[in-house]
C-alpha cells in the first residue's frame, strides 16, 4: 500500500511540474535583425523599445510614436507580419 501511495505521489508531482509556455519579455537586441528591420520599415515613426517572444516562436515588437501612443508589430515564427497595432 505504501508503494502505491508513493508511486501515486510521484506521478502527481511530475505531472504537476509541467508548465505551459508563456510569452517572454526579451531585450530588443535579442530579436532577429530581419524582424527589427521590418518593424522599423512598417512603422518608421515608432521608437521600438521592447519585444516579446511568444511560445509559438513569433515575436511582438513594441514601441511608442512621437505622440506617445503605444504601437506594435506582431510577427509569425517565419518572420511575416501578422498584425500591426
N, CA, C and O of each residue as an XYZ file, in Angstrom:
340
protein
N       0.825     -1.195      0.000
C       0.000      0.000      0.000
C       0.873      1.265      0.000
O       0.567      2.245     -0.679
N       1.963      1.221      0.774
C       2.862      2.381      0.829
C       3.474      2.657     -0.543
O       3.613      3.809     -0.953
N       3.835      1.587     -1.242
C       4.445      1.754     -2.562
C       3.452      2.380     -3.545
O       3.829      3.223     -4.358
N       2.206      1.973     -3.471
C       1.188      2.524     -4.363
C       1.007      4.007     -4.089
O       0.936      4.808     -5.021
N       0.934      4.373     -2.824
C       0.782      5.784     -2.463
C       2.010      6.596     -2.870
O       1.888      7.727     -3.340
N       3.186      6.012     -2.686
C       4.415      6.696     -3.077
C       4.447      6.898     -4.587
O       4.769      7.986     -5.063
N       4.114      5.855     -5.338
C       4.086      5.954     -6.794
C       3.064      6.986     -7.247
O       3.340      7.781     -8.145
N       1.900      6.978     -6.639
C       0.863      7.953     -6.966
C       1.342      9.375     -6.669
O       1.109     10.285     -7.463
N       1.994      9.565     -5.555
C       2.535     10.878     -5.195
C       3.569     11.366     -6.185
O       3.563     12.535     -6.568
N       4.464     10.473     -6.605
C       5.497     10.838     -7.581
C       4.859     11.207     -8.917
O       5.252     12.193     -9.540
N       3.882     10.426     -9.356
C       3.201     10.731    -10.612
C       2.489     12.077    -10.555
O       2.541     12.848    -11.514
N       1.832     12.361     -9.451
C       1.160     13.651     -9.300
C       2.167     14.796     -9.304
O       1.924     15.846     -9.900
N       3.276     14.590     -8.649
C       4.317     15.612     -8.603
C       4.876     15.887     -9.996
O       5.053     17.044    -10.378
N       5.151     14.836    -10.749
C       5.712     15.002    -12.086
C       4.733     15.662    -13.044
O       5.134     16.524    -13.827
N       3.483     15.288    -13.004
C       2.509     15.898    -13.907
C       2.197     17.329    -13.497
O       1.860     18.152    -14.349
N       2.302     17.636    -12.232
C       2.045     18.993    -11.761
C       3.176     19.950    -12.053
O       2.980     21.165    -12.000
N       4.356     19.438    -12.360
C       5.520     20.288    -12.605
C       5.600     20.786    -14.041
O       6.381     21.693    -14.331
N       4.821     20.221    -14.935
C       4.849     20.681    -16.317
C       4.230     22.064    -16.388
O       3.136     22.297    -15.874
N       4.937     22.971    -17.027
C       4.455     24.344    -17.125
C       4.100     24.652    -18.572
O       4.752     24.193    -19.509
N       3.063     25.432    -18.719
C       2.678     25.890    -20.042
C       3.633     27.011    -20.444
O       3.955     27.887    -19.641
N       4.075     26.969    -21.689
C       4.979     28.011    -22.177
C       4.255     29.354    -22.170
O       3.080     29.442    -22.524
N       4.970     30.387    -21.765
C       4.394     31.725    -21.678
C       5.224     32.693    -22.518
O       6.410     32.458    -22.746
N       4.605     33.774    -22.977
C       5.381     34.795    -23.690
C       6.492     35.333    -22.784
O       6.323     35.444    -21.570
N       7.619     35.660    -23.394
C       8.784     36.092    -22.634
C       9.238     37.469    -23.111
O       9.474     37.671    -24.302
N       9.359     38.410    -22.183
C       9.885     39.735    -22.488
C      11.391     39.606    -22.696
O      12.100     39.091    -21.831
N      11.877     40.075    -23.847
C      13.299     39.952    -24.156
C      13.844     41.305    -24.604
O      13.086     42.156    -25.069
N      15.161     41.507    -24.466
C      15.762     42.748    -24.958
C      15.609     42.828    -26.477
O      15.660     41.811    -27.168
N      15.424     44.020    -26.976
C      15.241     44.245    -28.411
C      16.424     43.685    -29.215
O      16.248     43.241    -30.350
N      17.606     43.706    -28.635
C      18.803     43.211    -29.314
C      18.744     41.707    -29.574
O      19.450     41.208    -30.450
N      17.913     40.977    -28.827
C      17.792     39.520    -28.996
C      16.810     39.144    -30.105
O      16.705     37.973    -30.471
N      16.096     40.122    -30.635
C      15.161     39.876    -31.739
C      15.972     39.766    -33.024
O      16.872     40.576    -33.247
N      15.676     38.784    -33.876
C      16.416     38.669    -35.136
C      16.411     39.989    -35.919
O      15.410     40.705    -35.949
N      17.527     40.287    -36.536
C      17.701     41.568    -37.232
C      16.650     41.800    -38.310
O      16.179     42.925    -38.478
N      16.272     40.746    -39.048
C      15.284     40.934    -40.112
C      13.926     41.360    -39.545
O      13.192     42.101    -40.200
N      13.592     40.915    -38.367
C      12.329     41.310    -37.733
C      12.413     42.756    -37.250
O      11.465     43.524    -37.419
N      13.538     43.127    -36.654
C      13.708     44.524    -36.218
C      13.636     45.468    -37.409
O      12.997     46.517    -37.336
N      14.296     45.094    -38.511
C      14.302     45.924    -39.716
C      12.898     46.061    -40.292
O      12.480     47.162    -40.653
N      12.179     44.967    -40.378
C      10.813     45.006    -40.922
C       9.901     45.841    -40.037
O       9.062     46.584    -40.545
N      10.051     45.732    -38.724
C       9.232     46.538    -37.802
C       9.489     48.019    -38.045
O       8.548     48.810    -38.104
N      10.752     48.401    -38.185
C      11.107     49.809    -38.413
C      10.600     50.292    -39.772
O      10.171     51.439    -39.900
N      10.648     49.424    -40.786
C      10.133     49.797    -42.106
C       8.612     49.906    -42.097
O       8.041     50.735    -42.805
N       7.961     49.071    -41.297
C       6.496     49.063    -41.223
C       5.969     50.284    -40.485
O       4.987     50.893    -40.908
N       6.616     50.642    -39.385
C       6.216     51.811    -38.583
C       7.450     52.688    -38.351
O       8.009     52.685    -37.254
N       7.881     53.440    -39.375
C       9.122     54.211    -39.245
C       9.068     55.319    -38.198
O      10.113     55.758    -37.718
N       7.880     55.778    -37.838
C       7.743     56.863    -36.865
C       7.820     56.369    -35.417
O       7.775     57.172    -34.485
N       7.938     55.048    -35.227
C       7.931     54.469    -33.885
C       9.348     54.189    -33.405
O      10.186     53.688    -34.154
N       9.602     54.524    -32.135
C      10.857     54.189    -31.478
C      10.602     52.900    -30.698
O       9.987     52.923    -29.632
N      11.080     51.769    -31.240
C      10.830     50.474    -30.610
C      11.694     50.317    -29.367
O      12.881     50.644    -29.365
N      11.062     49.805    -28.301
C      11.718     49.740    -27.000
C      11.794     48.343    -26.405
O      12.696     48.062    -25.616
N      10.871     47.463    -26.764
C      10.854     46.136    -26.153
C      10.282     45.106    -27.110
O       9.682     45.439    -28.132
N      10.483     43.855    -26.755
C       9.983     42.773    -27.587
C       9.508     41.619    -26.714
O       9.950     41.448    -25.578
N       8.604     40.838    -27.274
C       8.083     39.659    -26.599
C       8.271     38.486    -27.549
O       7.905     38.547    -28.723
N       8.855     37.410    -27.010
C       8.959     36.172    -27.785
C       7.811     35.273    -27.345
O       7.697     34.922    -26.170
N       6.969     34.909    -28.297
C       5.805     34.080    -27.986
C       6.185     32.604    -28.001
O       7.174     32.224    -28.629
N       5.406     31.772    -27.314
C       5.699     30.334    -27.270
C       5.702     29.667    -28.651
O       6.364     28.647    -28.840
N       4.971     30.233    -29.611
C       4.918     29.647    -30.952
C       6.117     30.037    -31.813
O       6.195     29.650    -32.978
N       7.061     30.810    -31.240
C       8.261     31.219    -31.967
C       8.150     32.579    -32.622
O       9.126     33.088    -33.174
N       6.962     33.174    -32.564
C       6.768     34.504    -33.133
C       7.242     35.593    -32.182
O       7.628     35.319    -31.046
N       7.208     36.823    -32.661
C       7.649     37.976    -31.870
C       6.618     39.087    -31.946
O       5.845     39.186    -32.899
N       6.631     39.918    -30.915
C       5.871     41.159    -30.917
C       6.863     42.249    -30.535
O       7.477     42.198    -29.469
N       7.014     43.234    -31.415
C       7.957     44.333    -31.182
C       7.128     45.567    -30.879
O       6.242     45.931    -31.652
N       7.418     46.221    -29.738
C       6.570     47.304    -29.249
C       7.387     48.568    -28.984
O       8.536     48.523    -28.544
N       6.738     49.699    -29.273
C       7.357     50.990    -29.012
C       6.312     52.083    -28.999
O       5.112     51.807    -28.987
N       6.775     53.344    -29.002
C       5.860     54.493    -28.965
C       6.161     55.412    -30.138
O       7.307     55.570    -30.557
N       5.079     56.022    -30.660
C       5.277     57.012    -31.708
C       5.545     58.370    -31.061
O       5.594     58.472    -29.836
N       5.716     59.404    -31.867
C       6.075     60.727    -31.345
C       5.024     61.322    -30.408
O       5.347     62.149    -29.556
N       3.761     60.900    -30.567
C       2.702     61.414    -29.685
C       2.568     60.596    -28.400
O       1.758     60.928    -27.534
N       3.371     59.517    -28.272
C       3.337     58.695    -27.068
C       2.409     57.489    -27.144
O       2.262     56.739    -26.178
N       1.787     57.315    -28.304
C       0.875     56.176    -28.473
C       1.689     54.890    -28.624
O       2.652     54.841    -29.390
N       1.293     53.847    -27.884
C       1.971     52.552    -27.960
C       1.558     51.857    -29.256
O       0.371     51.736    -29.558
N       2.544     51.409    -30.005
C       2.317     50.708    -31.274
C       3.113     49.414    -31.246
O       4.168     49.343    -30.615
N       2.616     48.398    -31.923
C       3.399     47.181    -32.032
C       3.151     46.462    -33.349
O       2.123     46.622    -34.006
N       4.146     45.666    -33.695
C       4.086     44.849    -34.898
C       4.265     43.410    -34.438
O       5.216     43.082    -33.728
N       3.336     42.559    -34.856
C       3.373     41.158    -34.464
C       3.848     40.319    -35.647
O       3.397     40.506    -36.777
N       4.769     39.386    -35.369
C       5.376     38.551    -36.400
C       5.123     37.075    -36.133
O       5.060     36.638    -34.983
N       4.980     36.313    -37.214
C       4.881     34.857    -37.091
C       6.288     34.301    -36.874
O       7.273     35.036    -36.949
N       6.371     33.013    -36.606
C       7.670     32.374    -36.374
C       8.578     32.452    -37.609
O       9.802     32.437    -37.477
N       7.987     32.534    -38.801
C       8.808     32.623    -40.010
C       9.116     34.060    -40.425
O       9.653     34.296    -41.507
N       8.771     35.030    -39.554
C       9.152     36.417    -39.788
C       8.175     37.256    -40.581
O       8.497     38.386    -40.947
N       6.996     36.739    -40.855
C       5.992     37.508    -41.598
C       5.154     38.348    -40.647
O       4.844     37.926    -39.533
N       4.791     39.549    -41.104
C       3.958     40.435    -40.295
C       2.551     39.840    -40.209
O       1.929     39.536    -41.227
N       2.064     39.682    -38.986
C       0.725     39.145    -38.752
C      -0.250     40.279    -38.497
O      -1.357     40.303    -39.036
N       0.181     41.223    -37.660
C      -0.720     42.295    -37.249
C       0.069     43.548    -36.905
O       1.190     43.481    -36.399
N      -0.539     44.683    -37.191
C       0.042     45.982    -36.840
C      -0.985     46.709    -35.978
O      -2.137     46.878    -36.377
N      -0.565     47.129    -34.815
C      -1.471     47.865    -33.922
C      -0.916     49.239    -33.632
O      -1.534     50.012    -32.899
